Amino acid sequence: MKHLQSTDSMTNRNNIPLSFQKSPTIIILTALTLILLTLAPLYYPLIGYTIRAAVSVDRLPNSHSAAGSSADDIVIPTDDKCDIFSGEWVPDPKAPYYTNHTCWAIHEHQNCMKYGRPDTGFTKWKWRPDGCDLPVFNPFQFLEIVRGKSLAFIGDSVGRNQMQSLICLLSRAEYPIDVSYTSDEHFKRWQYTSYNFTLAYFWTPFLVNSRTTNTGLFNLYLDEPDDQWVPYASEFDYLILSSGHWFYRPAMYYVKRRLVGCRFCQVDNITDLPMYYGYRRAFRTAFRAINKLDDFKGLVILRTFAPSHFEGGEWNMGGDCVRTKPLNGGKVELEGPGLELYMTQMEEFRAAERDGKKKGLKYRVLDITGASLLRPDGHPSKYGHLASENVTMYNDCVHWCLPGPIDTWSDFLLEMLKREGKRSNEEKKKMLLFQEKKMKFM
């Protein structure tokens, strides 16, 4: 057949292959076929990692029988408009899904079971949103979603607390290896080799450059993003930013290296500014630094302010957190400084989201504030060290016991990533359908 001959010998005077001249429909049909083959998985965006998760489950040891150890637990979100952050705590008799014996990643000061906390009921609750379901964290599904990607927690010790909770939850599927560039515990990197997933933590309690002075005050350079994390931000697909409780501390505020005021410094002739001033400027600087990155194309997630639960006094005045159950059943509202911090970071987030959108960046909110406000029972209190130890420590009503309520933050995160994947695939589907229609008129 002539059309199988070399195209070098089948050209017209314009050097165009005759087979292409005679068969324009072949090109169109081939293109349409490729589009249809691409569209098929978009209608079932989660089918790929659903199948792989089932394979992973078959290899799971029998001792790991907690939630998330079955492919049946993988649920594709059906109601993207449901507010997963509004709801209540309900009993979960199957919890917890790890212990201090099965997870090595628990920081000593949050290892409440190890140091004698007598009650365990605080570990047996799950969050139930109003009007929809929030599945218990599935480690296999999470790792499939982030396969080949990277995620960084950027913030203070509560951010580290959240990262260690995630490591413990993922330990039912795989333990990571330490691939940190330094021995400094403030900057950690973990690699999940089976999934080529990197998890990192950057210690930056103020998000901006800071310096400790011999007076006990912190110098905060509010217009300078912390160079401990900004140069590395572009390496990651997901950035989870958080900060809060460190801004309660006395500090000197600098802008353009000029002292503009302070937070409770009690120094003559220096303007006393509210901590919200420093908090706002720090978040603004951090978000602007991300939006200025030329090669960052990832997802920015704000993890909202995590409230503390001191009762009977302030943290340094004998305050403690001794409750053993959530605050369900009554009207509990965020108020005072906590509300101001929450509103401040949300205002700065919205401004950064608008600016980032111009560059094609996506911003999302991991709003843990409301759910966490209802869990005064989830803190270490005095169970962050042995009772016999001669240590000077205040009751800890800021960080969270592991296991504990903070594990639900990963339930939220996984649901957000599922929705993000679904949203992304729907956008691609619309674009490909548009291209298909365009091809029909060529």
N, C-alpha and C positions, 0 to 999 in steps of 0.2 A: 504494500500500500504506500502510495507516494507520500502521504502525510507523516509517515514514520521515518522518512529519509532525513539526513542531516539538514538542519535549518540553514547551514552555511551555503548549501547549494540551492536553497529554495527562497531566494530573496528577490524582490523586484528592484527597479532602478533606484529606489530610495533606501535600499538595504533593510527593508522591513520584512521579517519572515512572513511568507504567504500563509502559513498555518494560523498565524495570529490574525491576518486579514480576514480569513475565511471563517474563523470560529470565535467571534467576539462573545457569543453566548456562553462558551465554555468558561471564560474568565469570570463572567457574572455568576454563573451557577457555582463555580468553585468558591467564590467569595461568600456567596449566601450560605453555602454548606459550612464554611468555617465559622461564620457568625452564629449559625444555629448550634453548632457543636460547643461554642463558647457560652451561648445563652443557657443551655441545658443545666449546667451546674449552678447557674445563678438563681434558678427557680428553687433550688434546694441547696442554699449556701452552706449549710452545716453538715451535709452528708459526708464530706471527706473526713473530717475529724471524728464524726460519729463512728464510722467504720474502724478507724485507727484506734479509737478509744476502746472499742470492743475487743480488739486484738490485745491491747495492753492489759485489759481486765483479765483475760485468760491467763496471763503470766503472773498475776498478783497472788502472793502467798495467802493461804487461807486465814491467817491471823488478821489480815486487814479486811474486815467485813463491815466497815462503817459506811455511811452514806457516801455516794460518789464512787463506789467500787463496782458499779454495774452500768452497762451501756443504757439500761432502761432509765437511769437517772438523768440522762442527757435530754434536756428539754429546750426546744427552740422557743424563744419568746414570742408570744402571740399578741400581747397588748403593750405596744411600745409607749402608749400614752399614759399608762398607769404609773403613778408616782410611788416608786418603791421605797422612798424615804419617809413616807407617812404611814403609820401603822401602829402596831402594838407588839409586845413580847408575849409569846405563848410557850407553854411547856414543850420541851423536846426530850423525851425520856431516852432517846438513842444517844444523845450527846453526853460527854464530849467525844470528838473524833480523833483525839490524840491525848497523850498524857505527858507529864514530865519524865516518865520512864521511856516513852517511845520517841521523844523529840529532844535532840541535843541542842537545839538552837535557842532555847529559852534563856534570856538574860537572868542572872542570879536574882536581881532585885524584883523581878516579876514572876519568880518561880514559887508561887504561893503554897502549892502543895508540898514542896520539898521542905519549906520552912514552917510547916505546922498549921496552916489554916485549917480549922476543924470542920468547916462546912464545905460541901461540894455542890449544893443546890444551885449556886450561881452559874454553874457551867451547863445547866440543863434547860436552857431557854433558846428559842429562835425567834427571829423577827418575822412578823406576818404583816405585809403591806395591806392597806385598805383597798379592797376590790380586786386584788390579783395575788398570785403566788410568787414567792421568792424561794427557789430551790436551794437546798443546802449545798454548800460548796463542793464541786466535783473536781478533784485535782487533775484527772485525766483530760477532762474537757478544757480546763484552763490551760494546761500545757500544750494541748493541740492548737488552741487559738493563738498562743504566743510562740509557736514553733518557729525557729529561725529569727526571733526578734529579741528585744531587750527592753528592760524596764528599770527605772531608777527612782528611788525614794529620795527626795531632797527636803531636808528639814532637821528637826530636833530629835530628841530621844523618843518622843511619842511616834515619830516616823520610823525609827528603828524598831520600836515595839510592834508596829504594824507589819514591818518587813519580816520580823521573826515569827509573827503569827502566821504569815503566808508561807514561810518555809516549813513550819510545823504542819500546816494543812496539806502542803504538797508532798510531805514526807511519806504519805500513803502511796504515792506513785513513784517517787524517786528522790534520793538525797543528792544535793548538789556538791560540787567540789569547789574548794576555795581557789579562785584565780585572781585574788587581789594583787594590785600593783605595789602595795605597801603593807607593812605589818601593823600600821596604825588602825586600831579597831573602829575609828571614826569614818573610815573609808573602805568599805568592803565590796567585793564582787564575787558572785557565785555563779557557777556554770552548771546547767542541767544538760549533760552531754547527750543524752538520748534525744533531746528535743532542740539542741543547739539554742537554748534560751539562757540569756544572761540577766541576772538580778543584781542590782547594785544599791548601795546606800551612801549618801554624801551628808556628812554632819555639817550643818550650817544653821544654827539655832535662830539667827536673825535674817538669813537669806542674803544679807549685805555684808560688806567687809566690817570687821569689828576687831577691837583690841581690848584686852583686859589691862586695867591699871592697878597700881599698888594701893590705890584708895578704895578698891572694891567696886568702883564704877566701871561700866563698859563704855568705850568710845564707839559709837555707831556712825559709820559713814553712809548716810542714807541714800546717796545717789550713786554708790559704787556697788555693783553686784559682787557677791563673794566669789573671788577667783579660785576658790576651792572646788566649785562645781560648774561654773559657767563654761570654762574651756572644754568640758567633757560632755555637755548637754547634747550636742549634735550626734553623739554616738548612739543615742537611745531612741527607740520607737515610742516609748511612753515615759512621760515625766510626771511624777506625782509630787506636787509641792504642798508643804504644810509648815505652819509655824504658829506660835501662840504664847505659851506660858513664860517664855524668856523675856517677853516685853514688859512683864510686871516688874522686872528688876530695875534698880536705879541706873540711869545711863545718860551719857552726854551725846547730844545730837549734832552731827556735822553735815553740812551741805557745801560742796565744793571746797572741802577741807577747812571750812569756816564754822566755828561754833555758833549755832543758831538757838540753842536752848538745851534743856535737859528734862529728864523724867525723875522727879523726886531726888535731886542731887543735893539740895540744901546748901548750895553755894551762893554767896552774896553776889548780886548784880548779874545773875544768869536767869533768864526767863524760864519759869517752870512750865513745861508743856505736858499735855496729857499723853499717856502712852499710845493713844490712838493715832497721834501725829506720827510717831515713829513707825508704828505698825502699818499705816497707810503708805507711807513713803517707801518702806522696805518692800512691800508687795508690788507697788508700782514699778520700782526699780527692777525687781526680779522678772516680772512679766515683760517689761520693755526689753530686757536683755535677751529673753527668749525670742521675742518678735524680731529682734535685730540679727539673729543668727541666719547666715546665708544658706547653710546647708542642713538646717533642721526641718524635717518634713513630718514629724511625728505628731502624737496626740498629747496635749497638755491637760492634766487633771489636777484640779484644786481639791485637796482633801480639807474639808472645812474644820473649824475650830472644835477641838475635843474638850468639853467642859470638865472641870474638876468637881469634887463633891466633898469638900471639907465641911464638917458640921461641928458645932460647939466651939468654934474659934478658927482663926486663920491658920495657914500651914505652919507658921512659926509661933503660934500661940495655943498649942494643944489641940488644934482641930483634928478630926479623925473621920473615918468612913467605915462604919461597923454594920451597916445594913446587910441583909442576906437575901433580899428579893428585889425585883424591879419595882418601879413606882407606877405600875399600871393601875388603872381604875380611877385616877383623879386627874384633874387638869394641872399639868406641869408646864410652865413656860420658861423659856430662857429670858433672863433679865440681867440688869446691871452691866458690869464690865464684859461679861461673856457675850451678851447681846451686841454690845458695841463692837467687839472684836469680830463677831460673825458678820454683822452688817458692813463693816469696813472692808473686810476681805472680799465680800460679794460685790461691793461697788467697784472695787479695783479689778475684780475678775471680769465683770461685764465690760468695762472700758478696754481691757486687754483683749477680750474676745472680739470686740469690734475691730480693733487694729489688726489683730492676727488674721481675721477673715480676709482682709485685703491681700494678704500674702498666701492665702489658701491654707492657713493653719486652723486646726480644730481645737476648741477648748470645751472641756466637760467638767461638771461638778460632782464630786463624790461627797454627798451631803450626809455626813455621819452625825451631825450635831444633835438633831432631835432624838434619834434612837439612843444615842449615848447618854443624853441628859437623863434618861429614865433608868440608868444602870449605876446607881451609887454603890451597888453591891459588888461591882466588878474590879475594885482596886486592891492593891496589895496591903494597904494600911501598914501594920507592923510586921507583916509576914514576907519581908524581903531579905531577911537575914535570920540567923539562929538567935533565939532569945538569949542564949548564953554569951553571944559575941559582945565585946566591949566596943560598940560603934556609936557614933553620933549621927543619927538619922532621924528625920522627921517622919511622921506617918505619911505614907505615900498615897495620896488620893488623886493623883494626876495620871500616872501610868496604869496599865491594865494587867491583871493576872493572866497568865497563859497556862492552860486554856481559859477562855473567858469571853465576855461580850465583844471584845475587839475582833474576834474571829469572824463576826458577822460583817465586818468591813470588807472582808474578802468575798462574802456572798454578794454584796453590793457591787464590788469591782467586777466580778465575773459576769454578772447580769449586764453591766454597762458595756463590757467588751462584746458580749453576744449581740446586744442591740446595735453597737457600733459596726460590727461585721455585717449584720443584716442591712443596716442603712447604707453601708458602702456598696454592697452587692446590688441593692435596688437602684442606686445611682448609676452603677455600671450597666445594669440591665436597660435602663432608660436610654443611656447613651448609645448602646449597641442597637436597640430597636430603632432609634433615630437614624443611625447609619444604614440599617437595613432598608428603611423606607426611602432613604436618599439614593441607595443603589438601584432601587426599582425604577427610578425615573432617569437613570443614566442612559 
